[in-house]
Amino acid sequence: MSHENYSSVIQTLNDCMTACNHCYDACLKEEQVNMMVECIRLDRECADICSYLAQAIGRGTPFISELAEVCAKICESCGNECKKHDHEHCQKCAEACLRCAEECRKIVA
């Protein structure tokens, strides 16, 4: 299947990556940054895997299903962690991550 058929997934991956990068940066500026350590770590993991999967789909990787499964797990973990924090950036990130996890699961064979 060509990468054009994955355009909505790629957009969702890019949206999630952007939300995670914003959340990561905003978390570093919070007063009690020590309370945000797990959120920050998962933001980085999630942004990286989303970026990688979007690029891999664009290259036509034969591992889309496997990578999408891993991406869904990481996005879900990040979303669940972000939901624990009341900051607006965390709540928006949680929404983007959980939406991305759902989209990734749609392309797991």
N, C-alpha and C positions, 0 to 999 in steps of 0.2 A: 504494500500500500504506500502511495506516495505521501510525502510530508504535507502536501496541500490538504489531504484528508484529515490531518491533525491540527488544522489551524486554530480551532477553538481551544484545544488542549494546550497548544503552545502559548496562546494568549493568556490562559489561566495560569500556566507555569510562570510566565513573565510577570503577571500581576502579583502572584504569591511571592516571587523573588523580590520584587520592589517593596511589598509590604514588610517582608522580613528584614530587608536592609534598613528600611525606615525605623522599624521597631528596635532593631539592634542598636542603631545610632541613638535613638531616643532613650532607650534603657540605660545606656552608658551615662546619660546626663541626669538620671533620676537621683534624688537625694540619698536614698538608701540603695545604692547600686548593688550592695552585697545581697540584697533580697532578689535581685534580678539575674543572678549568675546563670541559672538553668535556662531562663528565657533567652538570654543573650547567646548562650551556647547553641540552643536549638534553632534560634533565628539564623545563625551562621550555617548550621548543617542544612537547614531547609532551603535557604537561598542558594547554597552551592548545588544541592541535588536538583533543584528546579532548573537552574541555569544549565546544568549538565544534560539533563533529560531533554530540554528544549533544543540544545545544540545537537544531541545525538539523533533526535527525530529528524532534524534538518539534514543530517548526513545520511539518513536512511539506515540507521543501525538495525541489525537483525535482533537486537536485545530489548526492543521497546517494551514488551510485556514484563520482562524481568525488572528492568529499571523502573517502570511505572509502579510495580508492586512495592519496591523499596521506597520510592518517592512518596507513595501514598502513606506508608507507615511513618516516615519522618514528618511529613506534613501534618498528619493526625497528632503525633506527639507534640509537635510545636504548637499546633492550634489548641490542644488541651492545656498545655502549660501557659500559653498566653491568656487563655480564658480565666485563669486564676488571679490575674492582675487587673485592677480597676482602671488603669491608665487607658486613655482613648486609643493610643497607638497599639497597645496590646490587644484590645478588643477588635480593632480593625484587622490586625494581623491574624488573630484567631479565625475570623470570618474567612479571610483569604486562604488561609491554610486548610481549613476544613472543606472549603469549596474545591480546592485543588486536589485534596485527597480523594474526594468523590469523583472528580473528573479522571484522575489517574486510574482509579479502580475500573472505570468504564473501558479502558483500553488494555487491561490485563486479560490475557487469553485464557 
